Amino acid sequence: MESVILLAIAYLAGSAFSTLAEGTSSGGPFCPTSTGKQVYGYKQASERNKYFYLTVDAESTGSTTPTFLYMVGGPGGSSVAAALGVIGPCYLDVDNKTPQPNEFSWTKRARGIFIDGPGSVGFSEGQIEKTLDDYVKHMYNVLIQIVEDQPEFGQDLHLVGASFDALTASRLASTIVAERPASIGLRGVIVLNGVSGTIHRYDVRAKIGKESDFHPIRMGKVDRFFNRADFQAKLGVSRNPWHTVDEDAFLRFTKYHSVDISPGMNQALDAGLKVLVLSGSEDYTTNAVGLLSWAKSLKGVTNYGRELGRARKKTLKVGRCIARESKRILLFFSLNMEELWEPFVPGNFLTTPGLLSSR
Protein backbone atom coordinates (compact mmCIF):
# COMPACT_ATOMS: atom_id res chain seq x y z
CA MET A 1 0.00 0.00 0.00
CA GLU A 2 1.37 3.33 -0.98
CA SER A 3 1.85 5.63 1.97
CA VAL A 4 0.38 9.05 2.21
CA ILE A 5 3.04 11.37 3.52
CA LEU A 6 2.70 14.86 4.92
CA LEU A 7 5.40 17.18 6.10
CA ALA A 8 4.27 20.62 7.16
CA ILE A 9 6.06 23.37 9.00
CA ALA A 10 3.78 25.67 10.95
CA TYR A 11 4.43 28.77 12.97
CA LEU A 12 2.56 28.05 16.22
CA ALA A 13 2.86 27.54 18.99
CA GLY A 14 1.99 0.51 48.18
CA SER A 15 0.36 -0.93 50.28
CA ALA A 16 -2.92 -2.82 50.49
CA PHE A 17 -5.29 -2.47 47.59
CA SER A 18 -8.32 -0.28 48.10
CA THR A 19 -11.81 -1.73 47.69
CA LEU A 20 -13.15 1.10 45.54
CA ALA A 21 -16.11 0.25 43.35
CA GLU A 22 -16.04 1.98 40.01
CA GLY A 23 -17.79 5.31 39.82
CA THR A 24 -19.84 6.76 37.01
CA SER A 25 -20.66 10.39 36.72
CA SER A 26 -21.81 12.89 34.15
CA GLY A 27 -20.70 16.29 35.29
CA GLY A 28 -18.40 14.48 37.71
CA PRO A 29 -15.48 15.37 39.95
CA PHE A 30 -12.95 15.88 37.18
CA CYS A 31 -15.16 18.38 35.38
CA PRO A 32 -18.54 19.29 36.90
CA THR A 33 -19.61 21.25 33.82
CA SER A 34 -18.89 18.57 31.21
CA THR A 35 -21.77 16.58 29.73
CA GLY A 36 -19.43 13.70 28.86
CA LYS A 37 -19.86 10.71 31.16
CA GLN A 38 -16.93 10.16 33.51
CA VAL A 39 -16.13 6.61 34.67
CA TYR A 40 -13.29 6.00 37.09
CA GLY A 41 -11.93 3.32 39.41
CA TYR A 42 -9.49 0.44 39.46
CA LYS A 43 -8.71 -2.38 37.06
CA GLN A 44 -6.57 -5.41 37.84
CA ALA A 45 -3.38 -4.95 35.85
CA SER A 46 -1.71 -8.04 37.29
CA GLU A 47 -1.86 -10.23 40.37
CA ARG A 48 0.02 -7.54 42.27
CA ASN A 49 -1.06 -4.35 40.54
CA LYS A 50 -4.24 -2.34 40.24
CA TYR A 51 -4.25 0.66 37.94
CA PHE A 52 -6.46 3.67 38.51
CA TYR A 53 -8.18 4.87 35.36
CA LEU A 54 -10.58 7.49 34.07
CA THR A 55 -12.67 7.52 30.92
CA VAL A 56 -14.39 10.63 29.65
CA ASP A 57 -17.03 10.38 26.95
CA ALA A 58 -17.13 12.95 24.21
CA GLU A 59 -19.53 15.83 24.69
CA SER A 60 -20.62 15.40 21.09
CA THR A 61 -20.78 11.81 19.84
CA GLY A 62 -21.69 10.04 16.63
CA SER A 63 -21.12 6.79 14.79
CA THR A 64 -17.55 7.80 13.94
CA THR A 65 -16.48 9.37 17.24
CA PRO A 66 -12.79 8.51 17.78
CA THR A 67 -11.11 7.55 21.06
CA PHE A 68 -7.68 8.41 22.39
CA LEU A 69 -5.63 6.76 25.13
CA TYR A 70 -3.44 9.51 26.57
CA MET A 71 -0.11 8.66 28.23
CA VAL A 72 1.54 11.71 29.74
CA GLY A 73 5.16 10.57 29.99
CA GLY A 74 7.64 11.18 32.76
CA PRO A 75 8.23 8.31 33.24
CA GLY A 76 6.01 8.01 36.27
CA GLY A 77 3.69 10.90 35.45
CA SER A 78 -0.01 10.69 36.27
CA SER A 79 -1.98 10.55 33.03
CA VAL A 80 -5.23 10.92 34.98
CA ALA A 81 -3.99 14.32 36.10
CA ALA A 82 -3.91 15.34 32.44
CA ALA A 83 -7.70 15.24 32.50
CA LEU A 84 -7.40 18.45 34.52
CA GLY A 85 -4.87 19.90 32.14
CA VAL A 86 -4.76 21.23 28.62
CA ILE A 87 -6.51 18.27 26.92
CA GLY A 88 -9.27 17.36 29.40
CA PRO A 89 -12.79 18.77 29.59
CA CYS A 90 -11.67 21.09 32.39
CA TYR A 91 -8.45 22.64 33.58
CA LEU A 92 -7.68 23.67 37.13
CA ASP A 93 -8.04 27.36 37.91
CA VAL A 94 -5.21 29.22 39.57
CA ASP A 95 -7.07 29.15 42.90
CA ASN A 96 -6.50 25.37 42.91
CA LYS A 97 -10.16 24.90 43.77
CA THR A 98 -12.29 25.21 40.68
CA PRO A 99 -12.15 23.13 37.48
CA GLN A 100 -12.90 25.48 34.59
CA PRO A 101 -14.33 24.49 31.19
CA ASN A 102 -11.56 24.00 28.66
CA GLU A 103 -12.48 25.36 25.25
CA PHE A 104 -9.55 23.49 23.70
CA SER A 105 -10.51 20.11 25.19
CA TRP A 106 -9.98 17.04 23.06
CA THR A 107 -13.06 15.47 24.67
CA LYS A 108 -15.42 17.87 22.95
CA ARG A 109 -15.50 15.48 20.00
CA ALA A 110 -13.40 12.49 21.09
CA ARG A 111 -13.58 9.92 23.88
CA GLY A 112 -10.64 9.90 26.29
CA ILE A 113 -8.95 7.16 28.32
CA PHE A 114 -6.46 8.01 31.05
CA ILE A 115 -4.59 5.25 32.96
CA ASP A 116 -2.06 5.72 35.76
CA GLY A 117 0.99 3.46 35.67
CA PRO A 118 3.45 1.95 36.23
CA GLY A 119 3.25 0.68 39.79
CA SER A 120 1.86 3.16 42.28
CA VAL A 121 1.72 6.20 40.01
CA GLY A 122 -1.16 8.51 40.89
CA PHE A 123 -3.84 6.56 42.73
CA SER A 124 -2.68 3.21 41.30
CA GLU A 125 -1.59 0.51 43.72
CA GLY A 126 1.07 -2.18 43.72
CA GLN A 127 4.77 -2.65 43.19
CA ILE A 128 6.59 -0.83 40.43
CA GLU A 129 7.17 -3.19 37.55
CA LYS A 130 10.72 -4.40 36.99
CA THR A 131 10.71 -3.91 33.22
CA LEU A 132 9.10 -1.83 30.51
CA ASP A 133 7.66 -4.98 28.97
CA ASP A 134 5.81 -5.71 32.22
CA TYR A 135 4.42 -2.17 32.28
CA VAL A 136 3.21 -2.38 28.68
CA LYS A 137 1.61 -5.77 29.35
CA HIS A 138 -0.23 -4.33 32.34
CA MET A 139 -1.41 -1.32 30.34
CA TYR A 140 -2.73 -3.72 27.71
CA ASN A 141 -4.55 -5.79 30.36
CA VAL A 142 -6.27 -2.72 31.77
CA LEU A 143 -7.17 -1.35 28.34
CA ILE A 144 -8.82 -4.65 27.40
CA GLN A 145 -10.93 -4.56 30.57
CA ILE A 146 -11.99 -0.97 29.94
CA VAL A 147 -13.18 -1.59 26.40
CA GLU A 148 -14.96 -4.78 27.44
CA ASP A 149 -16.96 -2.68 29.92
CA GLN A 150 -17.37 0.23 27.50
CA PRO A 151 -17.17 -1.15 23.94
CA GLU A 152 -17.48 2.27 22.35
CA PHE A 153 -14.05 3.18 23.76
CA GLY A 154 -12.44 0.43 21.70
CA GLN A 155 -13.64 1.89 18.41
CA ASP A 156 -11.38 4.06 16.29
CA LEU A 157 -8.68 4.05 18.98
CA HIS A 158 -5.57 6.21 18.83
CA LEU A 159 -2.64 5.82 21.23
CA VAL A 160 -1.17 9.14 22.30
CA GLY A 161 2.33 9.02 23.76
CA ALA A 162 3.79 12.23 25.12
CA SER A 163 7.46 12.58 25.95
CA PHE A 164 8.73 9.27 27.47
CA ASP A 165 5.45 7.53 26.70
CA ALA A 166 6.09 7.71 22.97
CA LEU A 167 8.04 4.53 23.72
CA THR A 168 5.13 3.08 25.71
CA ALA A 169 2.72 3.92 22.89
CA SER A 170 4.91 2.26 20.26
CA ARG A 171 5.28 -0.90 22.37
CA LEU A 172 1.56 -0.97 23.18
CA ALA A 173 0.72 -0.58 19.50
CA SER A 174 2.97 -3.55 18.70
CA THR A 175 1.20 -5.62 21.36
CA ILE A 176 -2.24 -4.78 20.00
CA VAL A 177 -1.15 -5.51 16.42
CA ALA A 178 0.24 -8.89 17.52
CA GLU A 179 -2.68 -9.90 19.76
CA ARG A 180 -5.41 -8.52 17.46
CA PRO A 181 -8.12 -8.28 20.15
CA ALA A 182 -11.61 -8.14 18.67
CA SER A 183 -12.61 -5.43 21.15
CA ILE A 184 -10.06 -2.90 19.90
CA GLY A 185 -10.10 -1.13 16.57
CA LEU A 186 -6.67 0.49 16.63
CA ARG A 187 -6.27 3.19 14.02
CA GLY A 188 -3.05 4.98 14.84
CA VAL A 189 -0.37 6.42 17.10
CA ILE A 190 0.20 10.06 17.96
CA VAL A 191 3.58 11.20 19.23
CA LEU A 192 3.60 14.48 21.17
CA ASN A 193 7.10 15.82 21.80
CA GLY A 194 8.13 12.19 22.04
CA VAL A 195 11.42 10.75 23.23
CA SER A 196 12.62 8.69 20.26
CA GLY A 197 15.94 7.48 21.68
CA THR A 198 19.34 9.14 21.99
CA ILE A 199 20.71 8.94 18.45
CA HIS A 200 18.63 11.67 16.86
CA ARG A 201 18.57 14.31 19.57
CA TYR A 202 19.57 17.75 18.40
CA ASP A 203 20.99 20.33 20.80
CA VAL A 204 19.01 23.55 20.51
CA ARG A 205 20.31 25.13 23.71
CA ALA A 206 22.43 27.80 22.03
CA LYS A 207 19.47 30.17 22.06
CA ILE A 208 17.09 30.54 24.97
CA GLY A 209 13.49 30.09 23.89
CA LYS A 210 10.70 32.32 25.14
CA GLU A 211 7.49 30.89 26.48
CA SER A 212 4.71 31.16 23.94
CA ASP A 213 1.77 33.39 24.75
CA PHE A 214 -0.44 31.78 22.10
CA HIS A 215 -3.66 30.38 23.61
CA PRO A 216 -2.46 30.99 27.19
CA ILE A 217 -4.08 28.82 29.86
CA ARG A 218 -3.08 29.79 33.37
CA MET A 219 -3.55 26.63 35.40
CA GLY A 220 -3.37 25.92 39.12
CA LYS A 221 -1.32 23.24 40.81
CA VAL A 222 -2.91 19.86 40.14
CA ASP A 223 -1.14 18.19 43.05
CA ARG A 224 -2.86 20.48 45.55
CA PHE A 225 -6.26 19.69 44.07
CA PHE A 226 -5.68 15.92 43.92
CA ASN A 227 -4.52 15.93 47.56
CA ARG A 228 -7.72 17.57 48.78
CA ALA A 229 -9.73 15.28 51.08
CA ASP A 230 -13.06 16.25 49.49
CA PHE A 231 -11.84 15.42 45.96
CA GLN A 232 -10.42 12.06 47.03
CA ALA A 233 -13.66 11.30 48.92
CA LYS A 234 -15.63 11.81 45.69
CA LEU A 235 -13.38 9.28 43.97
CA GLY A 236 -13.49 6.86 46.90
CA VAL A 237 -9.72 6.84 47.24
CA SER A 238 -7.24 7.87 49.90
CA ARG A 239 -3.63 8.80 49.26
CA ASN A 240 -1.63 11.42 51.07
CA PRO A 241 0.50 12.63 49.63
CA TRP A 242 -0.49 12.18 45.99
CA HIS A 243 2.25 13.14 43.56
CA THR A 244 2.05 14.33 39.96
CA VAL A 245 5.16 12.25 39.23
CA ASP A 246 6.08 9.12 41.18
CA GLU A 247 9.79 9.52 41.93
CA ASP A 248 10.41 5.80 42.41
CA ALA A 249 8.79 4.98 39.06
CA PHE A 250 10.81 7.72 37.41
CA LEU A 251 14.07 6.34 38.79
CA ARG A 252 13.17 2.77 37.81
CA PHE A 253 12.20 3.61 34.23
CA THR A 254 14.33 6.59 33.27
CA LYS A 255 16.97 4.21 31.82
CA TYR A 256 14.55 3.48 28.99
CA HIS A 257 14.93 7.03 27.68
CA SER A 258 17.74 5.68 25.51
CA VAL A 259 15.59 2.99 23.85
CA ASP A 260 14.81 3.56 20.18
CA ILE A 261 11.06 3.62 19.49
CA SER A 262 11.53 2.86 15.78
CA PRO A 263 10.81 -0.92 15.87
CA GLY A 264 7.36 -0.37 17.34
CA MET A 265 6.58 2.47 14.95
CA ASN A 266 7.73 0.46 11.94
CA GLN A 267 5.43 -2.39 13.01
CA ALA A 268 2.56 0.06 13.40
CA LEU A 269 3.14 1.51 9.94
CA ASP A 270 3.53 -1.93 8.37
CA ALA A 271 0.14 -2.82 9.86
CA GLY A 272 -1.38 0.16 8.08
CA LEU A 273 -1.80 2.31 11.18
CA LYS A 274 -1.61 6.06 10.96
CA VAL A 275 1.26 7.80 12.70
CA LEU A 276 1.13 11.48 13.55
CA VAL A 277 4.07 13.37 15.04
CA LEU A 278 3.83 16.80 16.64
CA SER A 279 6.81 18.52 18.16
CA GLY A 280 7.89 21.97 19.23
CA SER A 281 11.27 23.37 18.34
CA GLU A 282 12.89 24.37 21.63
CA ASP A 283 13.29 21.27 23.79
CA TYR A 284 16.71 19.61 24.05
CA THR A 285 15.36 16.07 24.38
CA THR A 286 12.24 16.10 22.19
CA ASN A 287 12.61 18.85 19.63
CA ALA A 288 11.36 18.97 16.07
CA VAL A 289 14.76 18.74 14.39
CA GLY A 290 15.67 15.58 16.27
CA LEU A 291 12.29 13.95 15.68
CA LEU A 292 12.44 14.69 11.97
CA SER A 293 15.87 13.07 11.82
CA TRP A 294 14.43 10.06 13.66
CA ALA A 295 11.43 9.84 11.34
CA LYS A 296 13.67 9.83 8.30
CA SER A 297 15.26 6.64 9.65
CA LEU A 298 11.97 4.70 9.75
CA LYS A 299 12.03 1.62 7.54
CA GLY A 300 9.69 -1.35 7.50
CA VAL A 301 8.19 -3.08 4.48
CA THR A 302 8.44 0.39 2.98
CA ASN A 303 11.26 2.85 3.44
CA TYR A 304 9.07 5.36 5.26
CA GLY A 305 11.93 7.69 6.07
CA ARG A 306 12.97 8.02 2.44
CA GLU A 307 9.41 8.72 1.39
CA LEU A 308 9.11 11.34 4.10
CA GLY A 309 12.26 13.01 2.88
CA ARG A 310 10.76 13.28 -0.60
CA ALA A 311 7.51 14.83 0.59
CA ARG A 312 6.77 18.46 -0.14
CA LYS A 313 6.79 20.91 2.75
CA LYS A 314 3.68 22.96 3.25
CA THR A 315 2.94 25.77 5.65
CA LEU A 316 0.14 25.14 8.08
CA LYS A 317 -1.90 28.29 8.51
CA VAL A 318 -4.21 28.45 11.49
CA GLY A 319 -5.96 31.72 12.18
CA ARG A 320 -3.57 34.28 13.62
CA CYS A 321 -0.88 31.83 14.62
CA ILE A 322 1.54 32.72 11.82
CA ALA A 323 1.40 36.40 12.62
CA ARG A 324 1.69 35.87 16.35
CA GLU A 325 4.19 33.04 16.33
CA SER A 326 6.51 33.90 13.49
CA LYS A 327 9.53 32.67 15.47
CA ARG A 328 7.99 29.40 16.63
CA ILE A 329 8.19 26.22 14.62
CA LEU A 330 5.90 23.29 15.07
CA LEU A 331 6.85 20.19 13.13
CA PHE A 332 3.88 18.20 11.95
CA PHE A 333 4.03 15.18 9.73
CA SER A 334 2.00 12.05 9.19
CA LEU A 335 2.35 8.62 7.66
CA ASN A 336 -0.31 6.28 6.25
CA MET A 337 -2.89 9.06 6.49
CA GLU A 338 -5.41 9.87 3.80
CA GLU A 339 -7.09 12.52 5.91
CA LEU A 340 -6.31 14.45 9.05
CA TRP A 341 -7.54 13.58 12.51
CA GLU A 342 -9.82 16.47 13.37
CA PRO A 343 -10.47 16.21 17.12
CA PHE A 344 -7.01 15.79 18.53
CA VAL A 345 -5.48 19.23 18.54
CA PRO A 346 -6.69 22.25 20.55
CA GLY A 347 -8.72 24.50 18.30
CA ASN A 348 -9.10 21.67 15.77
CA PHE A 349 -6.38 23.21 13.60
CA LEU A 350 -5.99 19.91 11.78
CA THR A 351 -9.25 20.57 9.94
CA THR A 352 -7.45 23.11 7.76
CA PRO A 353 -8.32 22.17 4.16
CA GLY A 354 -5.80 21.56 1.43
CA LEU A 355 -3.05 20.48 3.78
CA LEU A 356 -2.08 17.05 2.54
CA SER A 357 0.75 16.21 0.21
CA SER A 358 -0.04 12.81 -1.28
CA ARG A 359 2.30 10.46 -3.04
N, C-alpha and C positions, 0 to 999 in steps of 0.2 A: 504494500500500500504506500502510495506516495505521500510523504509528509507535507503538511501545511506548515510553513515556517513564517514567523513574524519577528522582526527585530525593530523596535521603535525606541527612539530616545525622546523623552518628554521632560520639559522643564516644570518641576512640581515639588512641589514637594511630594509508740509502740506499745506496745501495751495491749491490754485485752481489746477484743473487737467490741464495738458498740452494737446495740440491738436495734438500731434505727430502722423503722419501716419506711419504705419509700414515700415521698411526699409528692403531691400533685397540686399545682396551683396556677391559675390564670390571674395575672396581676399579682404575682408572688413576691417573695422576699428579695429576689435579685433585681426586680424591676416592677414596682407596684403599678405603674401606669401602662405596662405592656399588655396587649391582648393575646400575645402568644403564650400558650400553655407552658408552664415550667414544671419539669419533673426532676426530682433530685433524690439522692440516697446512695446506697452502697451496692456494689456488685462484687461477687467472689472472683477475684483475679487468679487466685491459686489457693492451695490448701492453707497457706500462711498469710495471704494478702487479700485485703478488701480495698477496692478503689472507690473513692467518692466521685460521683459524676453529676452532671447537670445537662438536661436537654431543654432547649428553648424552641418552641414551634415558631414558624414564621407568622408575622402579623397578617400577611396576605399570602394565601396559599392557592394552589391550583394543581392540575394533573401533572405539571412538569416542574413543580417546586423542587429546587436542588437542596442538598444537605451538605454541610461542611463539618468535619471533625477538626477542631482547632487545638494545636499543641504549641504551647507558648515558648518552649525552649528552656534555657538555663545553663546546664541541666538542673532539674530540681525545682523549676518554677511551677506555680499553681496555675494551671490552665483555667480552672473554674473562676479564679480571680479575674481572668480576662473578660468574663461576662459582665463585669462592672468596669470595663475599660473602654477602649476606643472601638471595639467591634460589637459589643453586646447591646441589648436593647436600652440599657441605661449606663451612665457613667456616674462615678461618685463625685458629688459636689465638694468644693473646697472646705466646707464645714465638717466633712467626714461623717455626716449624718444622713444626708438626703440623696438617694439615687435620682438622677435627672434623666429625662428622655434624651436619647442619643439620636440626633437626626441623621447621623452617618452609619447607623447600625446595620450590620450585615443581616440581622434577623428580621428586617422589614420584609424581605422577600426570599429568605433562605432559612432553612432549619439548621440549628446549631447544636453540636455535641461538644461538651467540655469534660475531660477526664483527668483527674489528678493522679500522677504517678511519676517516678517509681516509688516504691516503698511507702513511707509515711508522709509524702508531700501533701500539703494542704490538710484536708480532713481525712485523707486516706490512712489506712492502718495496716501494719505489718512490717516485716523486715525489709530493708532495702535490698533489692535484687543484686546478685553477684555480678551479672553480666548484662550487656545490652540486649542480647538475644532473649534472656529471661523477661526483661522489661517489655520488649516488643510482643512476646508471646502472651503476656498478661494483658497488655492493651488490646490485643486481638480477642482474647477471651471475654473481656468486658464489653467490647464493641458488639460481639455476636449476641450477648445477652440483651443489650440495649435494643438492638434492631429486632430481636425476637419478641420483645415486649411492645415495641413501637415500630411496626414494619415500615411505616412511611419514612423513617429515618435511615433506612437502608437503601432507599431509592436515590439514584443520581448522586452518589456520594463522592465528595472531594476531600482528600486529606490535605490539611494545611499545616505545614511545618515551619515554624518561625525559628530563626537562629539555630541553636543546637538541634532542635527537633526536625530540621530538614532531614537529618540522618534517620531519626525515628520514623518519619513519614515515608522515606524511601524503603526502609526495611519492612514497615507495615504493609506498604503497597505490594512488595514482593511476596509477603506471606499470603495476602488476599488473592493475588494472582495464582499462587501455587495451590492454595486450598480450594478456591472457587466456591465459596459458600453461596447457597441459593438465596440467602436472605440479604446479600449485599450486592448492589449494582454499582461497582466502583467505576467512576468515570475519569478521575484524574488526580493529579498532585499539584499543589501550589506551594512554592517556596518563597517565603518572605524573609528577606535579608538572611538567607540560610548559610550555615557553616558547611562548606563543601569539602573540607579537608585542608591540609596545609600547603599543598603544592601551588595552588593558584591564588593565594592571597596577594594583594597588592598594597604596598604601604602608601597611604595617602596622608600621612601625618605631617608633611612638610608645611601645609597650610591649615590653619585652624578654621574649622567650619562654624558658621553661625547657626543658631537654632532657627528653624523655619517658623514664620508666623502665619503660614497658610493654614486655614481651618483650625485655629487654635482651640484646644479644649483644655481648660484648666481643671485638673482633677485633684480630688483629695487623696489621702493616704489609705489605700485599700486595706492595709494590715490593721489599722485602727478600727475600721468598720467590721472586718471579719472577726476581730477579737471582742466585739461587743457581746455581752451576755444575752441581750434581747434578740440579736440577729442569730446567734447560735441556737437559742431556744426555738426559734421559728423553724430551723433546719433539723432540730432534734439531735444536735451534736454538742460535744463539749471538748474544746481544746484550748488550753491557755499555757503558753502563748501559741498562737497560729502565726506562721511565717509565710511571707510571699514566696520566698525561696528556701527550700530545705537545705541547710548547709552540708549535712552528712551526705545527702543524695548528690549534691554538687561535687563534693570531693570524691565520691565513689565513681562518678560518671564523667568527670571532666577530661579524663584521659582519652575518651572517644572523640574529642574535638579534632583529633588528627586523622580520623577514619574518612576515607574517600566515600562519598555518597553515590558515585557514578554507577556501580554495579546495580544498585536498586533502581536508579532512574532509567538505566538502559533496559532493564527488565520491564519496567512500566511502559516505556515507549514501544518496546517490541510487542507488548500485549495490546497496543493500540490506545493506551491511555493518553489523555491530554496532560501536558506538563506546562505550567505557567510559572515564570520566575519574575519576581519583583524585587528590586534592590535600590537602596539609596546610594549616594556616591561618597559619603564621608565617614565611613566606618572602617577601621583598620582590618577587622576580621571578616566582615561580610559586606564588602563594598561591591559596587556594580562592575568595576573593571575586573576584579578577581573572579566574580561569578560568570562574567562573559567568557573569560579565559577558560574557566572550568567547563562551561557549556560547549565550547568549541572542541572539547576533548571527548564528548559523548559519542560512543560508537557501539551499536548493537547489530541487529540484522541489517540496519542501514547506518551509514556514517552520518549521524545526526549533526555532529559538530561541523563537518564540512558543508553540509547543506545550510546550516545556520550562518556560516561565514559567507555564503553566496547570497543570502537574502538581502533585499533592499532595506535600507533604513528609512523610517518614516517618522515624522514628528507627530507626537500625540498632543493635540490641542484640546484643552478642557477648560472652558470658560475663561477666567482671568488668570489662570495659573501661569501661562507663559509670560505675561506681563509682570506678574508679581514675583515669579520665581526664576528669573532669567539666569541666575547663577546656580541653580539647583538642577541636578540631573537624576532622573529616575530611569533606570534600565528596565525595560519591559520586553520580554520575548516569550514566544509560545511555540510548542511543538505538538504535532498531531491535532491541531485545532482548526476546524472549519469555520467556527464562529466564536465570538468572545463570550466569556462567562459574565453575564450582566451583574449579578447581585453581590459580587464578592469584594468590591472596592468602595470605600466611602464616597458618596456622591454618584455612584454608578458611572464613573468616568469610562468604564470599558464599553459602554453602549455607543460611544462615538462611532458614527458610520464611516465607511471607507477606510478602515484602518489596516485591514489585512493585506499582506503581501503573499500571494499564493504561488506555489511552484508546482 
